[in-house]
Amino acid sequence: MKKLISGLLCVISISVLAQGASQYVDPFIGTSNFGATHPGAQYPNGLASVSPFNVAFSADKLNKFEKDAAWNSRVYIKENGFLTGFSHLNLSGVGCPEAGVLLLMPTSGDLQLDAEQYGSEYSAEQASPGYYRTHLDKYKITAETTSTLRTGLSRFTFPAGQSHLLLNLGLGLSNETGGMLKINSNQEVEGMRTIGTFCYNAEDVRPVYFVARFDKPAKSFGAWKKMPQFHGVEGEWIHYNNDFKPYPNYQQEMSGDQIGAYFNFDTAENEQIQVKLGISFVSIANARANLDAEQAKYDFEKTRLLAQQAWDKRLDKVEVEGSKHNKTLLYTALYHTLIHPSILQDVNGDYPLMGKTGVGNIQNGNRYTVFSLWDTNRNVHPLLSLLYPDLQADMLRSMVAMYQESGWLPKWELYGMETQVMVGDPAAAVIADSYLRGIRDFDVNSAYAAMKKSANQQDNNLLRPENRDYLKLGYVPFDDEGPFDGSVSTSLEYYLADYNIAQLAKALGKNEDYALFSQRASNYHTLFDADTGMLRPKNRQGEWLSPFDPMLGRNFEPAPGYIEGNAWNYRFYVPHDTPGLIQLLGGNEAFVTQLQATFDSGNFDMGNEPDITYPFLFNYIEGQQWRSSAMVKKLIAEHFTTAPSGIPGNDDTGTLSAWLVYSMLGFYPLSPGNMDYALFQPSFDKVTLHLDENYYPGKQLEIKTNLTADKKSLPMFNQQQLQRAFISHQQLVNGGTLQFPQAK
C-alpha cells in the first residue's frame, strides 16, 4: 500500500510539474548548424551536466563531424550517430573546443577498452530540462541522465549477462591531455582530468577533480592505459604495443594521457545500475563533499524532479499566451540563457582563485564562471538584470572578486582562467549597465577603480593591449594588427566601454570623469569615412586603409580592421550614440535607406553579435518603427525554428537566444549603459513578467497586443500614449501594462 501511495504521489507530482514552462523546452534546438548547445541533463547555471558525447571518430561515417577533423566546439552534434560516452563537464554555445571530459560509458558483452571499438550507435533519444535518455543499440542498454549543480547521476538498464561501466579520462573535447585516477573500491573511483588551452591559446590549465560511485558493487574492476608504440625487439616481445593495457584489481594511482577505469558486473535482464559523479575545481575531497551533499542517496526520479522544478522556477518568471511553436522558441531560448555563467564554488564555498594558484572561499552568494563577455554584455546580462537580478548581482560580485584576485576584470573568463579571447573591455559595459538598471548590492567603488585601471593604463594592459595608441590617437590603428585583432572593431568596443564608464561616473557624481570618458566615447568620429559611409581602418599617420573593400570579411575570411565581420556589419555599431551616427550618415532619410540596404544586400549577419541590434535601429526615426517590427518578425521566421538547426549559428553562451527572447517579448536593449528599450510588435497576445520585488518596485509587467490602431501608431503604457518608440528600464520595472497595436 505504501508503495502504491508513493507511486501515485510521484505521478501526481510529475503531472503537476508538467504544467510549468519547462514542458516547452526542447534541448535539441541548437545541436545542429553549429549552434554548439547540447541536449544533456543540465541544472540551471550548474557546473556539472551529463551530455551524450558523439564527436569522436568517424566510425564508418556514422559521425559526419569529428572533433579533431575541424574547428569543433561541440560535445554533441545531431547529425552524428556514434556515441562514446556521457561527459560530465560541458559548455553550451561556445566557439572553441573545451571541457567535454569525464566520459562514462556502459557496455555489455566482451570488455573493450578502446573507445573506437566500444562506441555504439544509439536511438530513441529524449531530452527535457534536467533529463536525457537514449538507447545504445549495440548493447541493448537504456541510458538516462540527470544532474544537480555540481553532480551528475546516470541510470543504465542492462540486458542479462556481462556488463561494464567504463570511465575514460583520455577522451574529451578539450585540447589538453592528462589525468589521474585511483580506484578506492568496487564501488568508487576518484581522480582528476586536466583541461585548458581554450581557443588554442597558451594560457593556464586547470585540473577538474571527481569522485564517482556506483549503487551496486562490481564483480571485478581495474584500470587501463594506452601503451606507446614500440619498435624492434621491444615491439616483438611486449604484449601491449600501441594498445590499451588492462590493470586488473589495480588500486594504486594511475596517471597518463590515455587512461581509464573499468567495472564489471553480472546483470539480470533489465537490471539497473546507477552512477553518481561529483566534480570540483579545488580538490578530490571537495568533489566527494559535493557528491555527499547533493546526492546522499541514489534517487534518480527525485533528482530529476528537483532539476525540473528548478527550471520551472526560473522559466515561469515569464508567462505568455500564444502558439505552442512560439512557446517552444521562447522557453528554449530562455533556457539557453540560464546555463552560463555557471556556479564555480563547492558546497563549502571553496573555488580556485582567478589567474593564480590558490583557493578562495565564499560564504554568501555564489561565485560564477564562464563569462563570454564580448558576446553577453549586449543582451544576456541586461536580460538577467531584468528577470533575475539576484543572479546578476552574484555575477557582478564574482567579476569584482576576479579583479581583486588577479588585478583585472574578466574578458573571457573560464574556470578561473582568463583566456584573452575576443577584443574590447566588455566588463565595463556589464558593470555600468547593471548598476544603472538598479543592481547596487556589490562593491561599486572597487568595480569603478578596476574600470578606470583598464581604461587608463597604457602598457601591459591585459584588457586593452592597444591602449597607448588609442589614448594618443583616439582610435586603434591598423599598423600592427594581427589576424584576430580588428582595429576598427577594437576601437568601437573601447568607445562603448568608455561610454559606460562615463555613465557610471555620472551616477556616482564623478563629473570630471564623466566629461573625460564621454569625450573619449565620441572619438568614433575619427574612423568615419564620409566617402564610403563606413567606419574605416586608419593607420598611425591618419591615412585610410587602401585598397578598401567593405564586403571583405563577409564569409569570415580575414578582413583588416574587423573581427568576425566586415565593414557593413560594423557600419552602425555605435550603439551608445546612434543619433550622432545618423547625422554623420546624412540624416534621417539617408540613415533609413542605408540601414535597409544592409538587410537587402545580404550584409546583415543574424549569426553574430556586432550587428544584432540593427533591426531595431529604425525606431530612432519617427514614423519608421514599423520597419523594426516587420524586420524582427521576418528574421525570427527565417532564422529560428524548433528543429535542431533552429539557432542561426553559435549561441555564444546564450547571446543569440537572448536576442530571440527579447525579440519575441517586444522590446530590446539597444546599448549597455543606455536604459532605453526599443519597442516593436511582440510574438504573443499577452506576456506577463514576474519581477523580483527585492530589486524592483513593480510586482509584474504585462505586455498585450490589443490596441486597435495603425501599424505606425506608438504603444501605450499604463493607459498613456508613448511619445516615442522607446521605453526606459525604470518605467518597465515600475510595473504596469504595455499595449501594442494588434498584429495585422
C-alpha positions in Angstrom: 0.0 0.0 0.0 2.9 2.4 0.9 4.5 1.7 -2.5 1.2 2.3 -4.3 0.7 5.6 -2.4 4.3 6.6 -3.1 3.9 5.8 -6.8 0.7 7.8 -7.0 2.3 10.8 -5.3 5.2 10.6 -7.8 2.8 10.5 -10.7 0.8 13.5 -9.3 4.0 15.5 -8.7 5.2 14.9 -12.2 1.8 15.7 -13.6 1.7 19.0 -11.8 5.3 19.7 -12.8 4.5 19.2 -16.4 2.3 22.3 -16.4 5.4 24.5 -15.9 7.2 26.3 -18.7 9.9 23.6 -18.8 7.5 21.4 -20.8 8.0 23.7 -23.8 11.8 23.5 -23.8 13.5 21.4 -26.5 17.2 20.9 -25.6 17.8 19.5 -29.1 17.4 23.0 -30.6 20.8 24.3 -31.3 22.5 20.9 -31.6 23.0 21.4 -35.4 24.0 24.3 -37.6 27.0 25.0 -35.3 24.7 26.2 -32.5 27.0 24.3 -30.1 24.4 23.6 -27.5 24.0 20.1 -26.0 20.9 18.1 -25.1 22.3 16.6 -21.9 20.9 16.8 -18.4 21.6 20.4 -17.2 20.7 22.2 -13.9 20.1 26.0 -14.1 23.6 27.6 -14.1 25.0 24.3 -13.0 28.7 23.5 -13.2 28.1 19.8 -13.9 26.0 18.4 -16.7 25.7 15.0 -18.3 25.7 15.1 -22.1 25.9 12.4 -24.7 29.3 12.6 -26.4 29.2 11.8 -30.1 32.0 13.7 -31.7 34.9 11.1 -31.5 35.9 9.0 -34.6 34.2 8.9 -38.0 33.0 5.4 -37.2 32.4 4.3 -40.8 30.9 7.7 -41.5 28.4 7.4 -38.7 29.8 10.7 -37.4 29.6 13.4 -40.1 31.5 15.8 -37.9 34.6 14.6 -35.9 36.0 16.7 -33.1 39.6 16.8 -34.4 38.9 17.0 -38.1 38.0 20.7 -38.0 37.4 23.5 -35.5 34.7 21.9 -33.4 33.4 23.2 -30.1 30.5 20.7 -29.6 30.3 17.6 -27.5 27.1 16.6 -29.3 26.0 17.1 -32.9 22.6 16.0 -34.0 23.7 14.7 -37.4 26.2 12.3 -35.8 25.3 8.7 -34.9 28.2 7.2 -32.9 28.3 7.7 -29.1 31.3 7.0 -26.9 30.1 8.1 -23.5 28.5 10.7 -21.4 30.6 13.7 -20.4 30.2 15.5 -17.1 31.7 18.9 -17.7 30.3 20.6 -20.7 30.0 24.1 -22.2 27.0 25.4 -24.1 27.2 27.7 -27.1 30.9 28.5 -27.2 33.1 28.9 -30.2 36.2 26.9 -29.2 36.7 23.3 -28.0 36.9 22.9 -24.3 35.8 20.6 -21.5 33.7 17.6 -22.6 35.5 15.4 -20.2 34.9 12.6 -17.6 33.2 10.2 -20.0 31.2 7.4 -18.6 30.1 4.6 -20.9 28.0 1.5 -20.2 28.7 -1.6 -22.3 27.8 -5.3 -22.3 29.3 -8.5 -23.7 33.1 -8.7 -24.0 35.1 -6.0 -22.3 36.6 -3.4 -24.7 38.8 -0.5 -23.6 39.3 1.3 -26.9 36.5 3.9 -27.3 36.6 3.5 -31.1 35.7 -0.2 -30.5 33.3 0.2 -27.6 31.3 3.1 -29.0 27.8 2.5 -30.1 25.0 3.7 -32.4 22.0 4.9 -30.5 18.3 5.6 -30.9 15.1 6.7 -29.2 16.5 10.0 -27.8 14.5 12.1 -25.4 15.5 15.3 -23.7 13.9 17.8 -21.3 15.4 20.3 -18.8 17.4 18.2 -16.3 16.9 14.9 -18.2 18.3 12.9 -21.2 17.6 9.4 -22.3 18.7 7.2 -25.2 19.1 3.5 -26.2 22.5 2.1 -27.0 21.7 -0.2 -29.9 24.9 -2.2 -29.9 24.4 -3.2 -26.3 20.6 -3.1 -25.8 21.2 -0.7 -22.9 18.9 2.2 -22.0 20.8 5.2 -20.7 19.3 8.0 -18.6 21.0 11.0 -17.1 20.0 13.9 -14.7 22.1 16.4 -12.7 22.4 18.8 -9.8 24.6 21.9 -9.5 27.8 20.0 -9.1 27.0 16.3 -9.8 25.6 14.1 -12.4 23.5 10.9 -12.0 23.2 8.2 -14.6 20.9 5.2 -14.6 21.6 2.4 -17.0 19.3 -0.5 -17.7 21.2 -3.6 -18.8 20.5 -6.8 -20.6 21.3 -10.1 -18.9 24.9 -11.2 -19.0 28.3 -9.5 -18.6 28.0 -5.7 -18.3 30.6 -3.0 -17.8 30.9 0.6 -16.7 33.9 2.5 -18.3 35.3 5.8 -17.1 37.5 7.3 -19.8 39.9 10.1 -18.8 41.7 10.2 -22.1 38.8 11.1 -24.5 37.4 14.6 -24.4 36.7 17.7 -26.3 39.4 19.7 -24.5 42.7 20.0 -26.4 44.5 19.5 -23.1 45.5 15.9 -22.1 46.5 14.2 -18.9 44.7 12.8 -15.9 44.9 10.6 -12.8 42.6 8.1 -11.2 42.6 5.8 -8.2 40.1 3.0 -7.6 39.1 3.0 -4.0 36.8 0.0 -4.0 34.5 -1.9 -6.2 32.0 1.0 -5.9 34.1 4.1 -6.0 36.8 5.8 -8.2 38.4 9.2 -7.8 40.8 11.3 -9.8 41.3 14.4 -11.9 41.4 15.5 -15.6 43.4 18.4 -17.0 41.6 20.9 -19.2 42.6 24.2 -20.8 44.1 25.8 -24.0 40.7 27.3 -24.9 40.7 28.7 -28.4 44.2 27.2 -28.8 45.7 30.0 -26.6 48.6 29.1 -24.4 47.0 30.1 -21.1 46.7 28.4 -17.8 45.4 24.9 -17.5 43.4 23.5 -14.6 42.6 20.1 -13.1 38.9 19.2 -12.6 38.6 16.7 -9.8 36.0 14.0 -9.5 34.6 11.2 -7.4 32.3 8.6 -8.9 30.2 6.0 -7.1 28.0 3.0 -8.1 24.9 1.9 -6.3 26.0 -1.8 -6.8 29.4 -3.4 -6.2 31.3 -4.5 -9.2 32.3 -8.2 -9.6 35.7 -7.1 -10.7 37.5 -3.9 -11.7 40.7 -2.4 -13.0 42.4 0.5 -14.7 43.7 0.8 -18.2 46.3 2.8 -20.1 47.2 3.2 -23.7 50.7 2.0 -24.2 53.1 3.7 -26.7 54.3 2.4 -30.0 57.3 0.1 -29.5 59.7 -0.9 -32.3 62.3 -3.6 -33.0 62.8 -6.4 -30.4 60.8 -4.4 -27.8 57.9 -4.3 -30.3 58.1 -8.1 -30.8 58.2 -9.0 -27.2 55.9 -6.6 -25.4 52.3 -7.7 -25.1 50.6 -4.3 -25.5 52.1 -2.4 -28.3 50.3 0.9 -29.2 47.3 -0.7 -27.5 45.2 -0.5 -24.3 46.7 -2.4 -21.4 44.3 -3.5 -18.6 45.5 -3.4 -15.0 43.1 -5.8 -13.2 42.5 -5.1 -9.5 44.8 -2.1 -9.7 44.2 0.3 -6.7 47.3 2.5 -6.9 47.2 5.9 -8.6 47.3 5.7 -12.4 48.4 8.7 -14.4 48.7 9.4 -18.1 47.1 10.8 -21.2 45.0 7.8 -22.2 43.8 6.2 -19.0 40.6 4.9 -17.6 38.9 2.6 -15.2 36.5 -0.4 -15.8 34.0 -2.1 -13.6 32.5 -5.5 -14.5 29.0 -6.7 -13.4 26.9 -9.8 -13.9 23.4 -8.3 -14.6 20.0 -9.8 -14.9 17.6 -8.8 -17.7 16.6 -5.1 -17.2 18.8 -4.7 -14.1 19.6 -1.1 -13.4 22.9 0.4 -12.1 23.1 4.0 -11.1 26.3 6.1 -11.2 26.7 9.4 -9.5 29.7 11.6 -10.2 30.7 14.8 -8.4 33.2 17.4 -9.6 35.2 20.2 -8.1 37.9 22.6 -9.3 39.6 22.6 -5.9 40.2 19.0 -4.7 39.1 15.4 -4.7 37.9 15.9 -1.1 35.7 18.7 -2.2 34.3 16.7 -5.1 33.4 14.0 -2.6 31.8 16.6 -0.3 29.8 17.9 -3.3 28.6 14.4 -4.1 27.7 13.7 -0.5 25.8 17.0 -0.1 23.8 17.0 -3.3 23.3 13.2 -3.8 23.3 11.5 -0.5 21.3 8.7 -2.0 20.7 7.1 -5.4 17.3 8.6 -6.1 17.1 9.2 -9.9 13.4 10.2 -10.0 13.8 12.7 -7.2 16.9 14.2 -8.6 15.3 14.6 -12.0 12.2 16.1 -10.4 14.2 18.6 -8.5 16.1 19.7 -11.6 12.8 20.2 -13.5 11.4 22.2 -10.6 14.4 24.4 -10.5 14.0 25.1 -14.2 10.3 25.8 -13.8 11.1 28.3 -11.0 13.3 30.2 -13.4 11.3 29.9 -16.6 8.0 30.7 -15.0 9.2 34.3 -14.4 7.9 34.7 -18.0 4.3 33.8 -18.8 3.0 34.0 -22.4 -0.2 33.4 -24.3 0.3 32.2 -27.8 1.1 29.2 -30.0 2.9 26.1 -28.8 5.5 26.8 -31.6 6.3 30.2 -30.2 6.3 29.0 -26.7 8.9 26.3 -27.6 11.1 29.0 -29.3 10.8 31.4 -26.3 11.3 29.0 -23.4 14.1 27.1 -25.1 15.9 30.4 -25.8 15.4 31.4 -22.2 16.7 28.0 -21.1 19.8 28.5 -23.1 20.4 31.9 -21.4 20.4 30.3 -18.0 23.1 27.7 -18.5 26.1 30.1 -18.3 27.6 31.8 -16.3 27.9 28.7 -14.2 28.4 28.2 -10.4 32.0 27.5 -9.6 32.3 27.2 -5.8 31.9 23.9 -3.9 29.3 23.3 -1.2 31.8 24.5 1.4 32.4 27.8 -0.6 35.9 26.9 -2.0 36.8 27.9 -5.5 40.0 28.4 -7.5 41.4 31.9 -7.4 41.3 33.8 -10.6 44.5 33.6 -12.6 46.7 32.0 -10.0 47.3 29.0 -7.7 45.3 29.1 -4.5 41.8 28.7 -3.1 39.3 31.3 -2.3 36.1 30.9 -0.3 32.7 32.5 -0.5 30.0 32.1 2.2 27.4 34.5 1.0 26.0 34.1 -2.6 27.7 32.3 -5.4 30.9 32.5 -7.4 30.3 32.3 -11.1 32.4 31.3 -14.1 32.2 31.1 -17.9 32.0 34.8 -18.8 31.9 35.2 -22.6 31.6 39.0 -22.1 32.2 40.2 -25.7 29.0 38.4 -26.6 26.9 38.5 -23.5 27.4 42.2 -22.5 25.0 43.1 -25.3 21.8 41.3 -24.1 22.3 38.3 -21.8 23.4 40.4 -18.8 20.7 43.0 -19.3 18.2 40.2 -19.5 19.5 38.7 -16.3 19.3 42.1 -14.7 15.7 42.4 -15.6 14.4 38.9 -14.9 16.9 37.5 -12.4 18.6 40.5 -10.7 19.7 38.3 -7.8 21.7 36.1 -10.2 23.2 39.2 -11.9 24.2 40.6 -8.6 26.2 37.5 -7.7 27.8 37.7 -11.2 28.8 41.3 -10.6 30.3 40.3 -7.2 32.2 37.5 -9.0 33.6 39.9 -11.5 34.8 42.3 -8.9 36.4 39.5 -6.9 38.2 38.4 -10.1 39.7 41.9 -10.2 40.7 41.8 -6.6 42.4 38.4 -7.1 44.1 38.9 -10.5 44.3 42.7 -10.9 42.0 42.8 -13.9 38.3 42.4 -14.6 37.4 39.4 -16.8 37.1 39.5 -20.6 36.5 35.8 -21.5 36.9 34.0 -18.1 36.7 30.2 -17.9 37.0 28.2 -14.7 39.2 30.9 -13.1 41.4 31.3 -16.2 41.4 34.5 -18.4 41.5 33.2 -22.0 42.0 36.6 -23.6 39.6 35.7 -26.4 38.0 38.5 -28.4 38.6 42.2 -28.2 37.4 45.2 -26.2 36.7 45.9 -22.5 33.2 44.3 -22.1 33.2 44.0 -18.3 33.0 47.8 -18.0 29.8 47.7 -20.1 28.2 44.9 -17.9 29.0 46.5 -14.6 27.8 50.0 -15.5 24.7 48.8 -17.3 23.7 46.6 -14.3 24.3 49.4 -11.8 22.1 51.8 -13.9 19.4 49.1 -14.0 19.2 49.2 -10.2 21.5 46.4 -9.1 23.6 48.1 -6.4 24.5 45.3 -3.9 28.1 44.9 -5.0 31.3 46.8 -4.4 30.8 49.5 -7.0 33.8 51.5 -5.8 36.2 48.6 -6.4 34.5 48.0 -9.7 34.9 51.6 -10.8 38.6 51.5 -9.8 39.0 48.4 -11.9 37.3 50.0 -14.9 39.5 53.1 -14.7 42.6 50.9 -14.5 41.8 49.2 -17.7 40.8 52.5 -19.4 43.9 54.4 -18.4 46.8 52.1 -18.1 48.9 52.5 -21.3 51.2 49.5 -21.3 50.9 45.9 -20.2 47.1 46.3 -20.2 45.5 42.9 -20.2 42.1 44.2 -21.3 43.2 46.9 -23.6 46.5 45.9 -25.1 46.3 48.7 -27.8 45.6 51.4 -25.2 48.7 53.5 -25.8 47.7 54.2 -29.4 44.1 54.5 -28.5 44.7 57.2 -25.9 47.1 59.1 -28.1 45.2 59.0 -31.4 41.6 58.5 -30.3 41.5 55.2 -32.2 43.4 51.9 -32.6 45.5 52.0 -35.8 45.8 49.0 -38.2 49.6 49.2 -38.4 50.4 46.3 -36.0 47.1 44.5 -36.4 47.1 40.7 -36.1 44.6 38.3 -37.8 42.3 38.3 -34.7 42.7 42.0 -33.6 40.5 44.2 -35.8 41.5 47.8 -35.3 38.1 49.2 -36.1 36.3 46.6 -34.1 38.6 47.1 -31.1 38.2 50.9 -31.3 34.4 50.6 -31.3 34.4 48.3 -28.3 36.7 50.7 -26.4 34.3 53.6 -27.2 31.4 51.6 -25.9 33.3 50.8 -22.7 34.3 54.4 -22.2 30.7 55.5 -22.7 29.7 53.1 -19.9 32.4 54.3 -17.6 31.1 57.8 -18.3 27.6 56.9 -17.4 28.7 55.2 -14.2 30.8 58.2 -13.3 27.8 60.4 -13.7 25.7 58.2 -11.5 28.4 58.3 -8.9 28.8 62.0 -9.0 32.3 62.0 -10.6 31.7 64.8 -13.0 35.3 65.2 -14.3 35.5 61.5 -15.2 32.1 61.8 -16.8 33.3 64.6 -19.1 36.6 62.8 -19.9 35.1 59.4 -20.8 32.3 61.0 -22.7 34.8 62.7 -24.9 36.7 59.5 -25.4 33.5 57.7 -26.4 32.8 60.3 -29.1 36.0 59.6 -30.9 34.3 57.2 -33.2 34.0 60.2 -35.5 37.7 59.8 -36.3 37.0 56.5 -38.1 34.1 57.7 -40.1 34.9 57.9 -43.8 32.4 60.2 -45.5 33.3 58.9 -49.0 32.3 55.3 -48.2 29.9 56.0 -45.3 31.8 53.3 -43.4 33.8 53.1 -40.2 37.2 52.5 -41.9 40.6 51.4 -40.7 43.2 54.1 -40.3 47.0 54.0 -39.6 49.0 55.9 -37.1 49.6 58.7 -39.7 45.8 59.1 -40.1 45.7 57.6 -43.5 42.8 55.3 -44.6 43.4 51.7 -45.3 43.7 51.3 -49.1 42.6 49.5 -51.1 39.4 49.1 -49.0 36.7 46.6 -49.7 33.7 46.9 -47.4 32.5 43.5 -48.4 35.7 41.7 -47.3 35.1 39.5 -44.3 31.5 38.6 -45.2 32.4 34.9 -45.2 34.6 35.1 -42.2 37.7 35.5 -44.2 40.3 37.8 -42.6 39.3 41.5 -43.1 41.8 44.2 -42.0 40.1 46.3 -39.4 37.3 44.0 -38.4 36.9 40.9 -36.3 34.2 38.3 -37.2 32.6 40.6 -39.8 33.1 43.2 -42.4 32.6 47.0 -42.7 28.9 46.6 -43.3 28.5 44.5 -40.1 30.2 47.3 -38.2 28.7 50.3 -40.1 26.1 51.2 -37.5 28.0 49.8 -34.5 27.9 52.9 -32.4 25.1 51.8 -30.1 25.9 54.5 -27.5 25.4 57.3 -30.0 23.1 56.3 -32.8 21.6 59.8 -33.1 25.1 61.1 -33.7 25.9 58.4 -36.3 22.6 59.3 -38.0 23.8 62.8 -38.6 27.2 61.6 -39.9 25.4 59.4 -42.4 23.4 62.3 -43.8 20.3 62.5 -41.7 17.1 60.5 -41.1 16.2 59.6 -44.7 19.7 58.6 -45.7 20.1 56.6 -42.5 16.9 54.6 -43.2 18.0 54.0 -46.8 21.4 52.7 -45.8 20.2 50.7 -42.9 17.6 49.0 -45.1 20.3 48.4 -47.7 22.3 46.3 -45.1 19.5 43.8 -45.0 18.6 44.0 -48.7 22.2 43.4 -49.8 22.7 40.4 -47.5 25.2 42.2 -45.3 23.3 41.6 -42.1 24.6 38.5 -40.1 22.0 37.1 -37.8 24.5 34.6 -36.5 27.0 37.0 -35.0 27.0 39.8 -32.5 28.2 43.1 -33.9 25.1 43.9 -35.9 22.3 42.2 -33.9 20.8 45.5 -32.8 20.4 46.7 -36.4 16.8 45.5 -36.8 15.8 47.8 -34.0 17.5 51.0 -35.2 14.6 52.1 -37.4 13.0 53.1 -34.1 15.3 56.1 -34.0 13.5 57.6 -37.0 10.0 59.0 -36.3 7.3 57.1 -38.2 9.7 54.2 -39.2 9.3 52.0 -36.1 7.0 49.7 -38.1 10.1 48.6 -40.1 11.6 47.3 -36.9 8.5 45.2 -36.2 8.5 43.9 -39.8 12.2 43.1 -39.8 12.2 41.3 -36.4 9.2 39.2 -37.5 11.0 38.3 -40.7 14.3 37.4 -39.0 12.6 35.2 -36.4 10.8 33.3 -39.2 13.9 32.9 -41.3 16.5 32.0 -38.7 14.8 30.5 -35.6 13.0 27.2 -35.7 12.1 24.3 -33.4 14.5 22.0 -35.4 18.0 21.1 -34.1 19.3 23.7 -36.6 17.0 26.3 -35.1 19.7 28.7 -33.8 21.4 30.6 -36.7 25.0 29.8 -35.6 27.0 29.6 -32.4 24.7 30.6 -29.5 27.7 32.2 -27.7 26.6 31.2 -24.2 23.1 32.3 -24.8 23.5 35.6 -26.7 21.6 34.6 -29.8 19.0 33.0 -27.5 18.7 36.3 -25.5 18.2 38.1 -28.8 15.2 35.8 -29.5 13.8 36.2 -26.0 13.7 40.0 -26.2 12.6 39.9 -29.8 9.6 37.7 -29.1 8.6 39.8 -26.0 8.6 43.1 -28.0 11.4 45.2 -26.5 15.2 45.2 -26.9 18.1 46.9 -25.1 20.0 48.9 -27.7 23.2 49.5 -25.8 24.8 48.7 -22.5 24.6 51.9 -20.4 21.5 53.2 -22.3 18.4 52.4 -20.3 16.0 52.7 -23.3 14.4 49.6 -24.8 13.3 49.8 -28.5 9.6 48.7 -28.8 8.1 46.6 -31.6 5.4 44.1 -32.2 5.7 41.1 -29.8 5.1 37.5 -30.9 2.5 36.8 -28.2 -1.0 38.0 -27.5 -0.1 38.5 -23.8 3.1 38.4 -21.8 3.4 38.7 -18.0 6.8 39.3 -16.5 7.0 38.5 -12.7 9.6 41.0 -11.4 11.8 40.5 -8.3 10.3 42.6 -5.6 13.7 42.7 -3.8 15.1 44.8 -6.6 12.1 46.4 -8.5 9.0 48.1 -7.1 6.6 46.7 -9.6 5.2 43.3 -8.9 4.7 42.4 -12.6 4.7 43.8 -16.1 2.0 42.9 -18.7 2.5 43.2 -22.4 -0.6 43.0 -24.6 -1.4 43.3 -28.3 -4.9 44.6 -28.0 -4.9 48.1 -29.3 -6.9 48.9 -32.4 -4.5 51.2 -34.2 -2.4 51.7 -37.3 0.9 49.8 -37.6 2.7 53.2 -37.3 1.0 54.0 -34.0 3.0 54.1 -30.9 2.3 51.7 -28.0 0.6 52.8 -24.7 2.0 52.3 -21.2 -0.4 52.4 -18.3 -3.1 54.0 -20.5 -0.7 56.8 -21.6 0.3 57.1 -25.2 4.1 56.9 -25.5 5.7 59.8 -27.4 8.5 57.7 -29.0 9.1 54.1 -29.9 11.2 53.5 -26.7 10.5 52.9 -23.1 13.0 53.1 -20.2 14.1 50.3 -18.0 12.9 52.3 -15.0 9.4 52.7 -16.4 9.2 48.9 -17.1 10.3 47.8 -13.7 7.7 50.1 -12.0 5.2 47.6 -13.4 2.0 48.1 -15.3 0.7 47.3 -18.8 2.4 47.9 -22.1 -0.1 47.7 -25.0 0.8 47.4 -28.7 -1.4 47.7 -31.8 -3.0 44.4 -32.8 -0.9 42.4 -35.3 -2.3 42.6 -38.9 
